[in-house]
Amino acid sequence: MSSVTLNPDTAPWVPKNANGSSTTSDKETESQTADYGSANYGDAQKRDYQHVGFVAEQSHFHTPVPQDLKPSQNGMLVPNTFAHGPFSSPWAGLPVSHSYQSVSTLMSPGPNGRPGNNGFNSVGLMSPDNGRGGTFTEPRNYAPRTSGMPLSVSNEPPPKFDLSLARVGQGNTTQSPIKQPSQADITYGNQNAGSNAVIPFGTQQGSANDDQVRAMRSNHLNRLTATAIGLPTLQTAMQPENFPFMEAARQAVAVNYGVVKLKNIPFATKRSEVIAFLGRNSKILNDSDEPVHIIMERVTSKTMDAYVEFVTLDDANKAVEKHHHHNLNGRVSRLGDRPVDVELSSQENLMKDLFPLAKGIVWNGAVPKFKPFNPHEPWDNFKGFVSEEEMVMLVKHVEVPHRSPFSKDCPQRPYECLISTLKKFPWYATDRITISQRRAAFKATCELARLLSRSINKEDDPVNLNMQLHRRLINAAMKCPGFTPMMKDDVACIAALSDMEMREYNQPRFAHCWRHQYTIASKPDIPLDVLEWYIAIIREQTQRDVMSRQHAERTVLQEKGLETDMYWGYFWAELGYVFGPVFDQMSLSQAAHAEFSAVERVLGRALPSQ
């Protein structure tokens, strides 16, 4: 038999002996394969082969067959005869499977179109002649070409390309043409994670676009990553000026503003009437701080007294003296048709009336002081500042107004009560606020926001239920320090806030992805790219940690990951929250300790130490 010389750029490897038998050993076969790749085909005579075609019967691409070989009736390849069709027969050559490393790519098919055993007795063009199921596939850069194209097209090698990121090894650096990788595909590493560490948002050393990429980033991130490996040390990353996360609830501060109390006010008193009664020259707090608190009994919706906060105690005292002076001169102070008593009050009285069911505490200004637990009088122990039943009834007064006789004349009162509750709630007492209590307040906020939007659209009461009340409610919810970024994102979605408006409330990008962060929030003065850089570090490190686990455990985590948001990676697995009654009774301080400890552990594994 005459030997067949194939062009390695256009056809897969085939043995030199095409007679169905093999006389060479495995080592000789490997040397022959190497000779094919190293031979100079520029001066060698090339035969005319048919190009790769598509066979409709099997829907597979097949490798070409030399035109001087044609199968005889007994299935043997006969030289100096030609195939009749423009494409090779279904059983001649290696079919190109659509799946990677499929079995059909490794075995030659028999006359019935199915793969043979690659043995000496197999029929058709043979696979490697040692009879074992090899791992030979198409040559590099092999691709089917349309029949009729000249072979000279494949003589030139394809252009070189490199889609890898900047890999930092032991003292060397690989450049990448990519300016800035997308967040979903960024891989991060450190010196402790192996020799091949990939830098997040890293600029390649010596890249021509290095200055351009660094110019697109904030100065803060450039300073943070200005190291030899592009990663800061753990100590640098945990510095307060660099660390972008904070416990939002602890940022709330109790301020002892001056307080004036108005007694015997009409049930339908409006906020604007209270401000007009005190006079615009009085130094009341800014409107955005919600200085007016008209107390409503949450169960019956009955209007009680009104409190007004002033900038200082002296300003509140001046307002009270002014009205006392009017009474001495015979000018009785009235709201509507009722005479109103004006007296100087305090933050203690305001907090008592706003949170009447908070037992077992003593208010020191706006700061609660908790009494020791008394097992003999459990009814007098602290159980929460507000109960879930209060929040449910607050919504029911709006949903079913005909069952709340006191709210008919003032439909805005439940909304104003919620605004005062969110503004004056002592969120800084995180060790006394549970996850379920906060969830009840958030659920009531969302329900009232939807109901108010519907009432405004239907124009149920344009005088009392208007856009001004809607803005006040949304502003109080978005500025609430106890709500998480994802909770605020839900409120912003209900209010249809734009991205710029959300940034005014210090909302991070992709806040809807902060699904497993129950206390963590972003600092207001941290650039967005620094915040997302830290999140990317956590995401990629937790993904590496999961891949290092055993198969069964890794599979369970990956299946759970398909059902949740993976913007933070497997941070939820690092936390290990067990949802249920125990989780609902967890305090915000306990959740904050667990989350910040998890962040520090992940960063400790991802970043090098000094």
C-alpha positions as CSV (number, residue, x, y, z in Angstrom):
1,M,0.0,0.0,0.0
2,S,1.1,3.5,-0.7
3,S,1.5,5.8,2.2
4,V,-1.0,8.6,2.6
5,T,0.4,12.0,3.5
6,L,-2.2,14.3,5.1
7,N,-2.0,18.0,5.6
8,P,-2.2,18.4,9.5
9,D,-3.8,21.9,9.1
10,T,-6.9,20.4,7.3
11,A,-7.3,16.9,8.5
12,P,-7.0,14.9,11.8
13,W,-4.2,12.4,12.4
14,V,-4.5,9.2,10.5
15,P,-2.0,6.3,10.3
16,K,0.5,6.0,7.5
17,N,-0.7,2.5,6.7
18,A,-4.3,2.6,5.6
19,N,-4.8,-1.1,5.0
20,G,-6.5,-1.7,8.3
21,S,-3.5,-3.2,10.0
22,S,-0.7,-1.8,12.1
23,T,2.9,-2.9,12.4
24,T,4.2,0.0,14.5
25,S,4.4,0.2,18.2
26,D,2.9,3.0,20.4
27,K,6.2,4.8,20.6
28,E,6.7,4.6,16.9
29,T,3.2,6.0,16.4
30,E,3.9,8.9,18.6
31,S,7.1,9.6,16.7
32,Q,5.2,9.5,13.4
33,T,2.7,11.9,14.8
34,A,5.5,14.3,15.8
35,D,7.0,13.9,12.4
36,Y,3.8,15.1,10.8
37,G,3.7,18.2,13.0
38,S,7.4,19.1,12.4
39,A,7.7,18.3,8.7
40,N,8.0,21.1,6.2
41,Y,5.1,21.0,3.9
42,G,6.0,24.0,1.9
43,D,8.0,22.0,-0.7
44,A,6.1,18.7,-0.3
45,Q,3.7,17.6,-3.0
46,K,0.1,18.1,-1.8
47,R,-2.8,16.0,-2.9
48,D,-6.2,17.4,-3.7
49,Y,-8.7,16.5,-0.9
50,Q,-12.3,17.1,-0.7
51,H,-13.2,19.5,2.1
52,V,-15.3,18.9,5.1
53,G,-19.0,18.6,4.3
54,F,-22.3,18.2,6.2
55,V,-24.1,14.8,5.9
56,A,-27.8,15.3,6.3
57,E,-28.5,11.7,7.3
58,Q,-26.4,11.9,10.4
59,S,-26.3,15.7,11.0
60,H,-22.5,15.5,11.7
61,F,-19.5,17.1,10.2
62,H,-17.0,14.5,8.9
63,T,-13.3,14.7,8.2
64,P,-12.1,14.6,4.6
65,V,-11.0,11.4,2.8
66,P,-8.2,11.5,0.2
67,Q,-9.7,11.3,-3.3
68,D,-7.2,8.6,-4.3
69,L,-8.8,6.3,-1.7
70,K,-12.2,4.7,-2.1
71,P,-13.8,2.0,-0.1
72,S,-14.3,-1.3,-1.9
73,Q,-17.2,-3.6,-1.5
74,N,-15.5,-5.4,1.4
75,G,-14.9,-2.1,3.2
76,M,-11.2,-1.9,2.5
77,L,-9.6,1.3,1.3
78,V,-8.4,0.9,-2.3
79,P,-5.9,3.4,-3.7
80,N,-6.1,5.2,-7.0
81,T,-9.9,5.2,-7.0
82,F,-12.1,8.2,-6.2
83,A,-15.1,8.8,-4.2
84,H,-18.2,9.7,-6.2
85,G,-19.8,12.3,-3.9
86,P,-18.5,15.7,-3.0
87,F,-18.5,14.7,0.7
88,S,-17.0,11.8,2.5
89,S,-19.2,8.8,3.3
90,P,-20.9,8.7,6.7
91,W,-18.4,6.1,7.9
92,A,-15.2,7.6,6.5
93,G,-13.3,9.6,9.0
94,L,-13.7,11.0,12.5
95,P,-17.1,12.7,13.2
96,V,-16.8,16.0,14.9
97,S,-19.1,15.8,18.0
98,H,-20.9,18.8,19.4
99,S,-19.9,17.8,22.9
100,Y,-16.4,18.2,24.3
101,Q,-14.3,15.0,24.6
102,S,-17.3,12.9,23.6
103,V,-16.7,9.2,22.9
104,S,-17.7,9.7,19.2
105,T,-14.8,12.0,18.7
106,L,-12.3,9.3,19.7
107,M,-13.6,6.3,17.7
108,S,-14.0,5.7,14.0
109,P,-17.5,4.7,13.0
110,G,-18.3,1.4,11.4
111,P,-20.3,0.9,8.2
112,N,-23.5,1.2,10.3
113,G,-22.6,4.7,11.3
114,R,-21.8,3.8,14.9
115,P,-18.3,3.9,16.5
116,G,-16.2,0.8,16.2
117,N,-13.8,-0.6,18.7
118,N,-10.7,0.8,17.0
119,G,-9.3,-2.7,16.9
120,F,-7.5,-4.5,14.1
121,N,-10.8,-5.9,12.8
122,S,-12.7,-2.7,12.7
123,V,-14.0,-1.6,9.4
124,G,-13.2,1.7,7.6
125,L,-10.5,4.2,8.1
126,M,-8.8,3.3,11.3
127,S,-8.2,5.3,14.5
128,P,-4.7,5.1,16.1
129,D,-3.6,1.6,15.2
130,N,-2.8,0.4,18.7
131,G,-6.4,-0.5,19.3
132,R,-7.0,1.5,22.5
133,G,-9.5,4.2,22.9
134,G,-7.2,7.2,22.5
135,T,-7.6,10.8,23.3
136,F,-6.9,12.1,19.9
137,T,-9.0,15.0,18.7
138,E,-8.9,17.5,15.9
139,P,-5.7,19.5,15.4
140,R,-5.4,22.9,17.0
141,N,-7.3,25.6,15.1
142,Y,-9.1,22.9,13.1
143,A,-12.5,24.0,11.7
144,P,-14.7,22.8,8.9
145,R,-14.5,24.8,5.7
146,T,-16.9,25.1,2.8
147,S,-16.2,22.8,-0.1
148,G,-14.4,24.5,-2.9
149,M,-12.2,26.9,-0.9
150,P,-8.6,26.7,-1.8
151,L,-6.2,24.9,0.5
152,S,-3.9,27.9,0.6
153,V,-6.4,29.6,3.0
154,S,-5.3,27.2,5.8
155,N,-1.6,27.6,5.2
156,E,-1.3,30.7,7.3
157,P,-1.7,30.2,11.1
158,P,-4.6,32.0,12.8
159,P,-3.8,35.3,14.6
160,K,-2.6,34.9,18.2
161,F,-4.9,35.9,20.9
162,D,-4.9,35.8,24.7
163,L,-8.1,36.2,26.7
164,S,-6.5,35.4,30.0
165,L,-6.4,38.0,32.8
166,A,-3.2,39.2,34.4
167,R,-1.8,36.2,36.2
168,V,0.7,37.0,38.9
169,G,3.2,34.3,39.4
170,Q,6.5,33.8,41.2
171,G,8.2,37.0,40.1
172,N,6.7,37.2,36.6
173,T,3.7,38.9,35.1
174,T,1.5,38.0,32.0
175,Q,0.1,40.9,30.2
176,S,-3.5,40.9,29.0
177,P,-5.1,43.1,26.3
178,I,-8.3,43.4,28.3
179,K,-8.7,46.9,29.8
180,Q,-11.1,46.1,32.6
181,P,-12.8,42.7,33.0
182,S,-16.5,42.4,33.8
183,Q,-17.5,41.7,37.4
184,A,-19.1,38.4,36.7
185,D,-15.9,36.9,35.3
186,I,-13.3,38.4,37.6
187,T,-11.1,36.0,39.6
188,Y,-9.2,37.1,42.6
189,G,-6.3,35.6,44.5
190,N,-3.4,36.2,46.8
191,Q,0.0,34.9,47.5
192,N,-1.4,32.2,49.8
193,A,-3.9,30.9,47.3
194,G,-1.2,29.5,44.9
195,S,1.3,30.8,42.4
196,N,-1.4,31.7,39.9
197,A,-3.3,34.6,41.5
198,V,-5.6,36.9,39.5
199,I,-5.9,40.5,40.6
200,P,-9.4,42.0,40.7
201,F,-9.7,45.1,38.6
202,G,-6.0,44.8,38.2
203,T,-4.0,46.8,35.6
204,Q,-1.3,44.8,34.0
205,Q,2.2,45.8,34.7
206,G,3.7,47.5,31.7
207,S,0.4,47.6,29.8
208,A,0.0,50.4,27.4
209,N,-3.5,51.0,28.8
210,D,-2.3,51.1,32.4
211,D,-2.7,54.9,32.7
212,Q,-6.0,54.9,31.0
213,V,-7.4,52.2,33.3
214,R,-6.1,53.9,36.4
215,A,-7.6,57.2,35.3
216,M,-11.0,55.6,35.1
217,R,-10.8,54.5,38.7
218,S,-11.0,56.5,41.9
219,N,-7.8,57.7,43.6
220,H,-8.8,55.8,46.6
221,L,-8.8,52.5,44.8
222,N,-5.6,53.3,43.0
223,R,-3.9,54.0,46.3
224,L,-5.3,50.8,47.8
225,T,-4.0,48.6,44.9
226,A,-0.7,50.4,44.4
227,T,1.4,47.3,45.5
228,A,3.6,44.9,43.7
229,I,0.9,42.3,43.4
230,G,-2.0,44.7,43.1
231,L,-3.5,43.6,46.4
232,P,-3.3,45.4,49.8
233,T,-2.4,43.6,53.0
234,L,-5.1,42.6,55.3
235,Q,-4.1,45.2,57.8
236,T,-4.4,47.9,55.2
237,A,-7.7,46.6,53.9
238,M,-9.2,46.7,57.4
239,Q,-8.2,50.2,58.2
240,P,-11.3,52.4,58.9
241,E,-10.5,54.8,56.0
242,N,-10.4,51.9,53.6
243,F,-12.9,49.4,55.0
244,P,-16.2,50.3,53.1
245,F,-18.7,48.5,55.4
246,M,-20.5,49.7,58.5
247,E,-23.3,48.7,60.8
248,A,-25.9,51.2,59.8
249,A,-28.2,50.8,62.8
250,R,-25.4,52.0,65.2
251,Q,-25.1,55.2,63.1
252,A,-28.3,56.5,64.6
253,V,-27.7,59.0,67.4
254,A,-30.1,60.2,70.0
255,V,-30.3,64.0,70.2
256,N,-32.1,65.8,73.0
257,Y,-34.0,68.4,71.1
258,G,-36.2,70.8,72.9
259,V,-39.8,69.6,72.9
260,V,-43.2,71.4,73.2
261,K,-46.4,69.5,73.9
262,L,-49.8,70.6,72.6
263,K,-52.7,69.2,74.6
264,N,-56.4,68.9,73.7
265,I,-55.9,69.2,70.0
266,P,-58.8,68.4,67.6
267,F,-58.8,64.8,66.2
268,A,-58.5,66.1,62.6
269,T,-55.5,68.4,63.3
270,K,-53.1,68.6,60.4
271,R,-49.4,69.0,60.5
272,S,-49.5,72.3,58.6
273,E,-51.9,73.7,61.2
274,V,-49.6,72.8,64.1
275,I,-46.6,74.6,62.3
276,A,-48.8,77.6,61.6
277,F,-50.0,77.7,65.2
278,L,-46.5,77.9,66.6
279,G,-45.5,80.5,64.0
280,R,-42.8,80.2,61.3
281,N,-40.5,82.4,63.2
282,S,-40.2,79.7,65.9
283,K,-37.0,77.7,65.5
284,I,-38.6,74.3,64.7
285,L,-36.4,71.6,63.2
286,N,-36.1,71.3,59.5
287,D,-39.1,69.7,57.7
288,S,-36.9,66.8,56.5
289,D,-36.3,65.9,60.2
290,E,-40.0,65.6,60.9
291,P,-40.3,67.9,63.9
292,V,-44.1,67.4,64.4
293,H,-45.3,64.2,66.0
294,I,-49.1,63.8,66.3
295,I,-49.6,60.8,68.6
296,M,-52.0,58.2,67.4
297,E,-53.1,55.2,69.4
298,R,-52.1,52.4,67.0
299,V,-54.9,50.0,68.0
300,T,-57.9,52.4,68.0
301,S,-56.4,55.1,65.7
302,K,-57.5,57.8,68.2
303,T,-55.6,61.1,68.0
304,M,-53.9,62.0,71.2
305,D,-51.5,64.9,71.9
306,A,-49.0,66.5,69.6
307,Y,-45.3,67.1,70.2
308,V,-43.1,69.5,68.3
309,E,-39.3,69.4,68.4
310,F,-37.2,72.6,68.4
311,V,-33.5,73.1,67.7
312,T,-32.6,73.9,71.3
313,L,-34.3,73.8,74.7
314,D,-34.2,77.6,74.8
315,D,-36.1,77.9,71.5
316,A,-38.8,75.6,72.9
317,N,-39.0,77.6,76.1
318,K,-39.4,80.8,74.1
319,A,-42.3,79.4,72.2
320,V,-44.1,78.3,75.4
321,E,-43.6,81.7,77.0
322,K,-45.0,83.4,74.0
323,H,-48.3,81.5,74.2
324,H,-48.5,82.0,78.0
325,H,-48.1,85.7,77.4
326,H,-51.0,85.6,74.9
327,N,-53.2,83.8,77.5
328,L,-52.4,86.5,80.1
329,N,-53.5,89.1,77.7
330,G,-56.8,87.3,77.0
331,R,-55.8,85.8,73.6
332,V,-56.5,82.1,74.1
333,S,-54.5,79.9,71.8
334,R,-56.7,77.8,69.6
335,L,-56.4,75.1,67.0
336,G,-59.5,75.0,65.0
337,D,-62.4,75.6,67.5
338,R,-60.6,74.2,70.5
339,P,-58.4,76.0,73.0
340,V,-55.1,74.3,73.2
341,D,-52.7,74.0,76.1
342,V,-49.0,74.6,75.3
343,E,-46.4,73.4,77.7
344,L,-42.7,72.6,77.8
345,S,-42.1,68.9,77.6
346,S,-39.1,66.5,77.1
347,Q,-37.8,63.7,75.0
348,E,-38.7,61.3,77.8
349,N,-42.4,62.1,77.5
350,L,-42.3,62.0,73.7
351,M,-40.7,58.6,73.7
352,K,-43.2,57.2,76.2
353,D,-46.1,58.3,74.2
354,L,-44.6,57.1,70.9
355,F,-43.8,53.6,72.3
356,P,-46.4,53.0,75.0
357,L,-46.0,49.2,75.0
358,A,-42.2,49.3,75.7
359,K,-42.1,47.9,79.3
360,G,-39.1,47.4,81.5
361,I,-37.3,50.5,80.4
362,V,-36.6,54.0,81.8
363,W,-36.1,56.8,79.2
364,N,-33.1,59.0,79.8
365,G,-33.8,61.6,77.3
366,A,-34.2,59.7,74.0
367,V,-31.9,56.9,75.3
368,P,-33.6,53.8,76.9
369,K,-32.2,52.4,80.1
370,F,-33.3,48.7,80.5
371,K,-34.4,47.3,83.9
372,P,-33.0,44.0,85.1
373,F,-35.0,40.9,84.1
374,N,-37.7,40.2,86.7
375,P,-38.8,36.5,86.6
376,H,-41.5,37.2,89.2
377,E,-43.2,39.9,87.1
378,P,-42.7,38.8,83.5
379,W,-45.4,41.2,82.2
380,D,-43.1,44.1,83.2
381,N,-40.0,42.9,81.4
382,F,-38.9,44.4,78.1
383,K,-40.3,42.6,75.0
384,G,-39.7,45.2,72.3
385,F,-40.3,48.9,71.5
386,V,-43.2,48.0,69.2
387,S,-45.1,44.8,68.8
388,E,-45.9,43.1,65.5
389,E,-49.6,43.5,66.3
390,E,-49.2,47.3,66.4
391,M,-47.7,47.3,62.9
392,V,-50.5,45.1,61.6
393,M,-53.2,47.3,63.0
394,L,-51.5,50.4,61.6
395,V,-52.0,48.9,58.1
396,K,-55.6,47.7,58.9
397,H,-56.6,51.3,59.7
398,V,-55.8,52.2,56.1
399,E,-57.0,49.0,54.4
400,V,-60.4,49.0,56.2
401,P,-61.1,52.6,57.1
402,H,-64.8,52.1,57.8
403,R,-63.8,50.0,60.8
404,S,-61.7,52.9,62.2
405,P,-64.1,55.7,63.1
406,F,-61.4,58.0,64.3
407,S,-59.4,57.9,61.1
408,K,-62.3,58.9,58.8
409,D,-61.7,62.6,59.3
410,C,-57.9,62.3,59.2
411,P,-56.9,59.5,56.7
412,Q,-53.3,60.7,56.8
413,R,-52.8,59.9,60.5
414,P,-51.6,56.3,60.1
415,Y,-49.0,57.4,57.6
416,E,-47.8,60.2,59.9
417,C,-47.7,57.8,62.8
418,L,-45.4,55.4,60.9
419,I,-43.1,58.4,59.9
420,S,-42.7,59.4,63.6
421,T,-42.1,55.7,64.5
422,L,-39.3,55.3,62.0
423,K,-37.7,58.7,62.8
424,K,-37.7,58.3,66.6
425,F,-37.1,54.5,66.8
426,P,-34.0,53.8,68.9
427,W,-32.2,51.8,66.3
428,Y,-28.9,52.2,68.1
429,A,-30.1,49.8,70.7
430,T,-29.2,46.9,68.4
431,D,-28.9,44.4,71.2
432,R,-32.6,44.8,72.0
433,I,-34.1,44.8,68.5
434,T,-34.8,41.5,66.9
435,I,-34.9,40.5,63.2
436,S,-38.7,39.8,63.4
437,Q,-39.4,43.2,65.0
438,R,-37.6,45.1,62.2
439,R,-39.3,42.9,59.6
440,A,-42.7,43.9,61.0
441,A,-41.8,47.6,60.7
442,F,-40.5,47.2,57.2
443,K,-43.5,45.2,56.1
444,A,-45.9,47.9,57.4
445,T,-43.8,50.5,55.6
446,C,-44.1,48.7,52.2
447,E,-47.8,48.1,52.6
448,L,-48.5,51.7,53.5
449,A,-46.4,53.0,50.7
450,R,-48.4,50.9,48.2
451,L,-51.7,51.9,49.7
452,L,-50.7,55.6,49.6
453,S,-49.6,55.4,46.0
454,R,-52.9,53.7,45.0
455,S,-54.9,56.4,46.9
456,I,-53.0,59.2,45.1
457,N,-53.6,57.6,41.7
458,K,-57.3,57.1,42.4
459,E,-57.5,60.6,44.0
460,D,-59.4,59.3,47.0
461,D,-58.5,62.4,49.1
462,P,-56.4,64.9,47.2
463,V,-56.2,67.3,50.2
464,N,-54.8,64.9,52.8
465,L,-53.4,62.1,50.7
466,N,-51.1,63.9,48.4
467,M,-47.6,63.7,46.9
468,Q,-46.1,65.7,49.8
469,L,-47.2,63.0,52.3
470,H,-45.8,60.4,49.9
471,R,-42.4,62.1,49.7
472,R,-42.3,62.3,53.5
473,L,-43.0,58.6,53.9
474,I,-40.5,57.6,51.3
475,N,-37.9,59.9,52.8
476,A,-38.4,58.5,56.3
477,A,-38.0,54.9,55.0
478,M,-35.0,55.6,52.9
479,K,-33.2,57.4,55.7
480,C,-34.1,54.8,58.3
481,P,-30.8,53.5,59.7
482,G,-32.4,50.2,60.7
483,F,-33.3,49.1,57.2
484,T,-30.9,47.1,55.1
485,P,-29.8,48.2,51.6
486,M,-32.1,45.6,50.1
487,M,-35.0,46.8,52.1
488,K,-34.4,50.3,51.0
489,D,-34.2,49.1,47.4
490,D,-37.7,47.6,47.7
491,V,-39.0,50.9,49.0
492,A,-37.3,52.7,46.1
493,C,-38.9,50.3,43.7
494,I,-42.3,51.0,45.1
495,A,-41.6,54.8,44.9
496,A,-40.0,54.4,41.4
497,L,-36.9,56.3,42.4
498,S,-34.2,56.8,39.8
499,D,-30.6,55.7,40.3
500,M,-29.5,59.3,41.1
501,E,-32.2,59.6,43.7
502,M,-31.1,56.3,45.3
503,R,-27.5,57.5,45.4
504,E,-28.7,60.5,47.4
505,Y,-29.7,58.1,50.1
506,N,-26.3,56.3,50.0
507,Q,-27.6,53.3,48.2
508,P,-24.9,51.1,46.6
509,R,-25.2,49.8,43.1
510,F,-27.0,46.5,42.8
511,A,-28.6,47.0,46.2
512,H,-31.1,44.3,45.3
513,C,-28.2,41.8,45.4
514,W,-27.5,42.4,49.1
515,R,-29.8,39.6,49.9
516,H,-27.9,38.0,52.8
517,Q,-26.7,41.2,54.6
518,Y,-29.0,41.9,57.5
519,T,-26.9,44.6,59.2
520,I,-24.1,45.5,56.8
521,A,-24.3,48.8,54.8
522,S,-21.9,50.9,52.8
523,K,-20.2,53.9,54.3
524,P,-21.4,57.2,52.7
525,D,-17.9,58.5,51.9
526,I,-16.5,55.4,50.2
527,P,-16.3,55.5,46.3
528,L,-18.4,52.9,44.6
529,D,-15.5,51.2,42.9
530,V,-13.8,50.6,46.2
531,L,-17.0,49.1,47.6
532,E,-17.4,46.8,44.6
533,W,-13.8,45.8,44.7
534,Y,-14.2,44.5,48.3
535,I,-17.4,42.7,47.3
536,A,-15.5,41.1,44.3
537,I,-12.7,39.9,46.7
538,I,-15.3,38.3,48.9
539,R,-17.2,36.8,46.0
540,E,-14.2,35.1,44.4
541,Q,-12.6,33.9,47.6
542,T,-15.8,32.2,48.7
543,Q,-16.1,30.6,45.3
544,R,-12.6,29.2,45.6
545,D,-13.4,28.0,49.1
546,V,-16.5,26.1,47.9
547,M,-14.5,24.5,45.0
548,S,-12.0,23.1,47.6
549,R,-14.7,21.2,49.5
550,Q,-15.7,17.6,49.0
551,H,-17.9,16.8,46.0
552,A,-21.1,16.1,48.0
553,E,-20.8,19.2,50.1
554,R,-19.9,21.3,47.1
555,T,-22.8,20.1,45.1
556,V,-25.3,20.9,47.8
557,L,-23.9,24.5,48.1
558,Q,-23.9,24.9,44.3
559,E,-27.5,23.8,44.1
560,K,-28.5,26.2,46.8
561,G,-26.6,28.9,45.0
562,L,-28.8,28.5,41.9
563,E,-31.8,29.6,44.0
564,T,-30.3,32.8,45.4
565,D,-28.3,35.8,44.4
566,M,-24.6,35.2,44.0
567,Y,-23.4,38.8,43.8
568,W,-21.6,38.3,47.1
569,G,-20.6,34.7,46.1
570,Y,-21.0,32.1,48.8
571,F,-20.9,34.6,51.6
572,W,-24.2,33.2,52.9
573,A,-22.5,29.8,53.3
574,E,-19.7,31.5,55.3
575,L,-22.3,33.0,57.6
576,G,-24.3,29.8,58.0
577,Y,-27.6,31.3,59.1
578,V,-30.2,28.7,60.1
579,F,-33.6,30.2,59.3
580,G,-36.4,29.6,61.7
581,P,-37.7,30.9,65.1
582,V,-34.2,31.1,66.5
583,F,-33.1,33.3,63.6
584,D,-36.2,35.6,64.0
585,Q,-35.3,36.2,67.6
586,M,-31.7,37.0,66.8
587,S,-30.8,40.6,67.7
588,L,-29.3,43.0,65.3
589,S,-26.1,43.1,67.2
590,Q,-25.7,39.3,67.0
591,A,-26.3,39.4,63.3
592,A,-23.8,42.2,62.9
593,H,-21.1,40.3,64.8
594,A,-21.6,37.2,62.6
595,E,-21.5,39.2,59.4
596,F,-18.5,41.3,60.1
597,S,-16.6,38.3,61.5
598,A,-17.4,36.5,58.3
599,V,-16.1,39.4,56.2
600,E,-12.9,39.5,58.1
601,R,-12.3,35.8,57.8
602,V,-12.8,35.9,54.0
603,L,-10.5,38.9,53.6
604,G,-8.0,37.1,55.8
605,R,-7.9,34.2,53.3
606,A,-7.9,36.4,50.2
607,L,-5.3,39.0,51.2
608,P,-1.7,38.6,52.3
609,S,-0.6,39.6,55.8
610,Q,2.3,41.7,56.8
